[in-house]
Amino acid sequence: MKANLKYAENVAKKVLFALAFLSLLKFLAGTLTKSSVLIADALHSAVDASALLACYIGLKLALKPPSERFPYGYYKAESLAALFISLLILLGAFELGKDAISEIFNLGSIQETNTLPALFVAGFSAVFSFFIARMEEKAARRSNSQALHVSSKESMIDVFSSILVFGSLVFSKFGMAYAQPLCTVIIVVLVVKMAFENLYQSILALMDISPSRELEMNVIKAIGKISGIEGFKGLKLRKAGPFVFGEVTLKIRKSVSVERAHEISKILEHKIKSFAPQIEAITIRIEPYEPEKQIVAIPVEENLGLNSRISSKLGRAKGFIIAFVDISNRKIISYEYAENPFANEKTKAGLKTAKFLVNNYRINTIIVKEIGEIAFHILHSNLIDIFKAKGRNVSEVIENFASGKLQMLNAPTREGEEK
């Protein structure tokens, strides 16, 4: 992200010199041809250049590393620059509008324009401003720079204003003296509208407005992709210049080790940045959590519902009872039977069965009589709690589990893989 911001800074510097050149060209051409609308447009470009100077300063400050006094960096300097840009645009628009209205009421005081050179400069300005706007918008999208985006919109307005200048010069050539000041008023209206919109957005950014709902949904999608997260709360996102910062609290089962919980937070941070690259940093807190309701898998020898007998082997079990259990009330809310597609596999039945359960059922817990090394590590690495079965059938096993009578397994019950 910092590399993109550096790119935006270089673009802003190049465009700043280009706008300064364009403003000077318009002013000289307007003075020599006695075109008031071209002089007004030169002022418009000068305002653009001043605004871009503020943008460049803001980007430069945003690139500075955090300090003791500014531990979160200088990212808001870019939003402050965007605010300054909007105020400069409004100031320039006020001056342009005042002069234009004065000319409309004093048409006799308008001097005759040397049209041909003025037309050439106006046409050149329109084309030149278009390429500048495209360059700025590309850099703004790449860096997510608010100030550069504001400046690109202003440059695009400069394109339309140059076209209006061109048209007004053509009309004034045919005796329509009001064309030039009227054109200036139209330009002013467009500029004021854009300036107020950008001023509003800049103020919202400085007040830590939350980004778009789409960005928030991307973060939620990233959370949903990580196994072991039981839930979350307190998701907050805020804009700071071209960056977004956030915080969230994850609910992770108490049985998960501190090291594993820390690993989950690191995996989530990476996943969030892949889903939402404009997020510069997100603070992730861990809250130990014991879910009142859990999804439990139990390998069985046959499908007799809750009366099914427990299978002694995981990989060779005919199927599984997948039960949704209310731990606090010690009752089964619902259950279903899932046939094991790997019960008759010649080799690696435990491995394939474990992956089948992980990929197809969002289980929290599995209760087994015996489990091999590979199946154990696959289930354990996906944060599935493994308990030693105790009871004659599924109903008794779940009753013992809900009562806290079952032993949690921290190691496989036998070496090697289930064949």
N, C-alpha and C positions, 0 to 999 in steps of 0.2 A: 504493500500500500504506500509506503514511504517513497518507493521508486516512482510510482504513478504521480505522487504529489510533486516530486522533483521535476518530472516531465511537464506537469502543468505549470510549474514555476518558469521553466525555460520557454514554454509557449507564451505565457503572459509577458515575458520580457521582450520577445520578438514582436508580438502584436502591439505592445506599447510603442515601440519605435515606429511601426507601420502607421499607427493612428496619429502619432505626432506629425509624421510626414504628410499624411492625408489632410490633416487640419490646416497645416501651413499652406499646402497647395490650394485648398479651397479659399483660404483667406486672401492669398495673393491674387488668385483668379477673380474672386469676387470684387476686390479693390480695383483691379485693372479694368474689368468689364463693367464696373458700376452696378453689379447685381447684388441687391440687398438679400435676396433669398439664399444666394450662394455664401454670402458672409454669415448669414444665420446658420446655414448648414455647417460652416467651418467652426462656429461656436459649439454646435452640436457635437462635432467630432472631437473638439477640445475637451468637452465634458466627458466624452467616452475615454479619452486618453487619461484624464485625471482619475476617472473611476478605475481604470485598469491599473493605474499606479497604486491605488489603494488595494486592489486585488493582489498585485505582485507583492506588496509589503505584507499583506495578510498571509499569503502562501509561504513567504520567507520565514515569518514568525512561526507558522504552523509546523515547519520542519525542524525547529529548534528542539533539542532534547529536553525532557522535564528537568526542573531545577528544584532546589529546596523550597523556594517560595511558591513555585508552580509545579507541584508533584504530578499533576495530571496533564502536564504539557501546555502548549499554547494554542491548542486547536481552535478555541473560540475566537482567536484573533482573526481567523478567516471569515467567520460569521459577522464579526464587528466590521471588517472591511466591506462586506456585502451591504451592511447597513449604511456605511459611509458612502458607498457607491450610489445607493438609492437617493440619499439626501442631496448629493451633488447633481444627480439627474434632475431632481425636482427644482433645484436652484436654477440650473441652465434652462429648463423648460419655462420657468417664470419669466426670465429675461427675454427669451425668444417670443413668448406670447405677448408680452407687454409691447415690444417693438412692432410686432405684426399687426396688432389691433390699432396701434397708433397710425400705421401706414394705411390701413383700410379706411380710416376716417380722414386721411389727408392724401388722397390719391394724386393730387396735383404736384405734391412734393417729390414723387418718385422719379428718379433720374432714368433716362433711357439707357438700356443695357446693350452692350456689345455681345449679341446673343451667341454667335458661333463658337468662340472659345469657351464661353460659359457652359454651352451644351456639351462640349467635349469633356470638360472637367466633371460635369455632373454624371455623364455616362460612365466615365472611367471610375468615378467614386462608387457607383452602384456595383460594378463588377468587382472592384477591389474589396469593398466592404463585405460582399457575399463570401469571398474566399476567406476573409478574416473570420467571419462568423462561423463558417464550417470548421475552421481550424480550432477555434475556441470551444465549440460544442463537442468536438471529438475529444479534446483534452479534458473537458469538464466531465464527460461520461466516464472516461478512463480513471480519473482521479476522484470523482464524486465531489468536485469543488463547487461549492455554492456560489462563491464570488465569480468564478470563471463562467459559470452557467448564466449568471445575471448579465455579465459583460457580453456573452455571446448573443443573448436576446437583444441587448441594446445595439450590437453591431448589425443584427438582422433588421432592426428598425431603421438603422442608418441606410440599409439597402433601399427600403421603401421610401425613405425621405429623399434619397438621391434621385429616385425615379420620379417622385412628385416634383422635385426641383426641376428636373429635365422637362416634365410636362408643363410646369408653370412658365418656364422660359419660352417654350414653343407657343403657348397661348398669348403670352405678353408680346411676342413678336407680331402677333396679328391684332394688336391694339387692346388686348384685355389687361389693363393696368392692375386690376385687382387680383390677378392670378397668383403673383408671387407672394403677397402678404397672406392671401387665403390659404395657399399651400403651406406656409409657415405655421398657421393656426392648426391645420390638420396634423402636421408633424408634432406640434406641442401636445395635442390631445392624446395621440398615440404614446408619446413619451411619458406623460403624466400617469396614464393608466398602468403602463408597465412599471413605473417607478413605485407607485403605491402597492402594487402586488408584491414586488420584491422587498419593499420596506416591511410589509406585513410578515413575509416569510422569514426575513432576517430577525425580526423581533421574536418570533416564535422559536427560532433556533437558539437564540440567546437565553430564552426562558426554559430551555431543556425540553422542548416538545418531543413527544414520542414519535418515532419514525412511522412509516406506513404500516398498515395492518398486514400487508403482504410479507414484510420483513419479519414481523412477529410470528407469522404462521410458518415461515421457513425455519425459525429457531425451534418452534414446537415440533416440527417434522424431524429436525435433527435429534431432539430429545427422544422422540418415539423410536428412533433407529437403534438406540443403545440398550442392549440387554442389561437387566439388573436394576434399572430405574423404575421404582414403583409409582412414582408420581413427582410432581414439582409444584412449587408455589413461588409467589413474589417475582415473577418475570417482569423486569423493567428494562426498557431500552431508551436511550436519549441520544440526540444528535449533538455533536461538538465539531463544528466546521465540516470538513469532508468525511469525518469518521462517525461511527456509532459505538457507544459504550453500553454495556448491559450488566445485569446481575440476575441470578436465579438461585433458588434453593432446591436441591434434589432430595427426594425421599428414597433412601436406600435401606434395605433390611438390616437389622441389628447384627445378624449373623455374619454379614460381610466384614472382612477385616479392614482396618484403617488403610493398609497399603493398597488393597483392591479398590476401595472407595476412591482413593486418590487417583488411581489409574483410570477409573471410570470418568472422573472429572476431566482428566487430560484428554481422553478419547473424545469426550463430548465437546470440549473446546475446539479440537481439530475439526470435528464433524460440523459444528456450527459455522466455523469460518469457511468451510467448503460449500455450505448451503447459502451463506450470507457473507461474502468476502469483504463487504464494507464495514463489518464489525471489527474494530481494532482490538478490543479486549472485552472479555466478559468475566465477571467475578462469580465463581461457582461455590456455593456453600453446600455442605452435606448435613442432612438431618437424619439421625438414626430412626428407623421406622419399623414398626411391627404391624403388618397389615392384618386387619380383623378378618378379612376374607382372602382365601388363597385357592389357587387352582392346583389340585393334587393329582399326580399320575401314579397308578398302582398296576404293576404287571399281574395278569391273571391267567389261569389255565383254561377257563371257558367263560362264555358270556351268560352269567346268571345274575346280572345286575349287582346289587349290593351283597348278594349271597355268594358271589364268585370267590373261588379259592385263590389264594395268592400263589403265583408262580415262583418257583425257587430260582429261576434264571431270568435275567432281564431280556437278553437278545433272543431267547427261544420262547418267550411268552407268546401265547396265541393272540393276545391283545392287551389293551389297557382300559381300565376304568378311569376316565378323566372327570374328577369331581370338583365342583365349586363349593367350597366349605366355609361356613361361617364359624370361625374359631371361637369368638366370644360367646356364642350361644350353643356351641358344640352340636351343630346340625349341618346336614348336607342340603344345600339349596337346590342343586340340580346336578345331574351327571350324564355322561354318555359313554358308549363303548367305542373304542378305536381299535380296529384290527391291525395287528403288527404285520406289515408286508414283508418283513425280513425273518420271520420265524423259521423258515425252512432254508435259509441261506447256508451254503456249504462252509463259507468262511466269513470272518469279520461280522458276525451277526450282531454282537454287542455294539461295535462301532457304528454300524449303519442304523441300528435301532435308536441309539442315543441321538444321532444327528436328525433322525426322523422326528423325534419328540421335540427337539430344540427348534427345528424349522417349521413345524406345523401346529404346535400348541404352545401357548404362552403360559407354561406351567411355572409355578414358584417352587414346588416341592415334588419330589418323587420318593416313594416308600418301597423299599426292596428287601428281599431276604439276603441276596448275594449280589455283588457287583464287581466286575473286573476293572483293571487299571485304566484301560483306554476309555471305556464308557464313563467311569468315574470322573476322569479329568475333563472330558468333553462337557459333561453336565455341570461339574463344579466351576469350570471356566466361564460358563454362561450364567453363573450365579443362581443355579438351581440347588436348593437345599436337599440333601440326601439323608433319609432316615432309615433305621433298621426296623423292618416290619415285625409286629407283634400282634397276633390275633389269628383266628381261624378263617375269617373271610374279610371282604372289603369293609363291611359295616363295622366290625370290631376294630379293625386296623385304624379306621378314620376316627372312631371314638377315642382310642388310645392316643392318637396324634393330637386331637383337639384338647385332650386332657393333659397334654404335656408329658406323657408316659413313655414316649419313644426316644431312643438315643440317636442324636445326630452323628452321622459318619463323617469323619475328617480324613479318612483314608479308605482305599478299596478293601473289600473283605477277602479278596484273593488276588494273587499275582497273575500277570498275563492277561490276555484278551479272551473273551468268551468265544469259543469256536462254534 
